[in-house]
Amino acid sequence: MIDYIIVGAGLSGIAVAEELLNAGKKIKVYENHSQKSSVVAGGIFNPVILKRFTLAWNADRQLEVALPFYKELEEKLNVSIIKEMPIYRRFNSVEEQNNWFEATDKPSLSKFLDPKLVSSINSSIPSDHSFGKVNHTGVINTELLINHFSNYIRSFGALESEEFEHDLLHFRTGGVEYKGIHAKAVIFCEGYGMKDNPFFNCLPLHGNKGEYIIIKAEDLKMEVAVKSSVFILPIGNDHYKVGATYDNNDHTSEPKEASKEYLLKKLDAFLKCDYTIVDQMAGIRPATPDRKPMVGNHPDHPTIYCCNGFGSRGVLIAPTIAKELVGHLLNDTDISEEVNISRYYNYFPSLSS
């Protein structure tokens, strides 16, 4: 007998698992590594949407939860996964500058957007219209986090590196049974893999494929992130991550040549130094129609839960949502209407009529 089964060990699964472990609960996590969106994610924590200079949904509150969460994991796992660094928004016009100044006057954005523009940050990235600095931003090394957390829970027998077989899940009085393991509930944190989950595949989860390239640019020597038409993110040893693409139609897992060409065209428009392409990565982000997570229990099976739909901001969102879900599981607190899966109950066959 254990307390909870978790399916998936990406950002969502890790956050839920850590909350439950901190509450003294016994867990079992199943992960077959079929979904790569958390591993290949940019890992940037940034509360501001830099295309429109607006605050992302609840991002200021999510940031207050996320950073302490990751710092505690750094200490627990004895690994450095947080790198705080500013993001500089490269302006392409006077109009963008004016929009930036308007945004800095908004109370919700004033602590993030610096009103003092910077004329130059690097000779290899010129701009005729300066740069705006975003504060309280940085990067989480998601691949390092996932690898170390997986090793940690494997060390005490809580990780099974295998596919979860949904047809072997049985519902019992007061809980569930799976391969002889009895638990109070199952929490599905499968990302886009939820499309293969017979209990939740009726939900409107949309795959959004994102691709990045890794370049080596020995002359760039940059220690900050830059957002122009694409992001440039330093990852060490003269290597930089460049991205990302957003494709709602392609749900394949392999990188595409067309995506690489698209990113290179955007990059070459403003990067003025030599570089070589080192790698290309792809993952499918789990997105929802209203761009908010789906969290809560199945309408017909109250002992199975969904925690999904974090889109491109999983680094920021996951700790807050996990805390809310675990509070519901352990203390029967309400899941907020904004993220509650009940808003999509009409998609389930039993409730669609």
Secondary structure, DSSP 4 states (H G I P E B T S, - for coil): --SEEEE--SHHHHHHHHHHHHTT--EEEE------TTTSS--EE--EETTTTEEPTTHHHHHHHHHHHHHHHHHHHT---EEE--EEEEP-SHHHHHHHHHHHTSTTTTTTB-SS-BS-S-TTS--TT-EEEEPS-EEE-HHHHHHHHHHHHHTTT-EE-S---GGGEEEETTEEEETTEEESEEEE--GGGGGG-TTTTTS--EEEEEEEEEEE-TTT---SEEESSSEEEEEETTEEEEE---BSS---SS--HHHHHHHHHHHHTT--S--EEEEEEEEEEEE-TTSS-EEEE-SS-TTEEEEE--TT-HHHHHHHHHHHHHHHHHH-PPPPTTTBGGGGGGGSGGG--
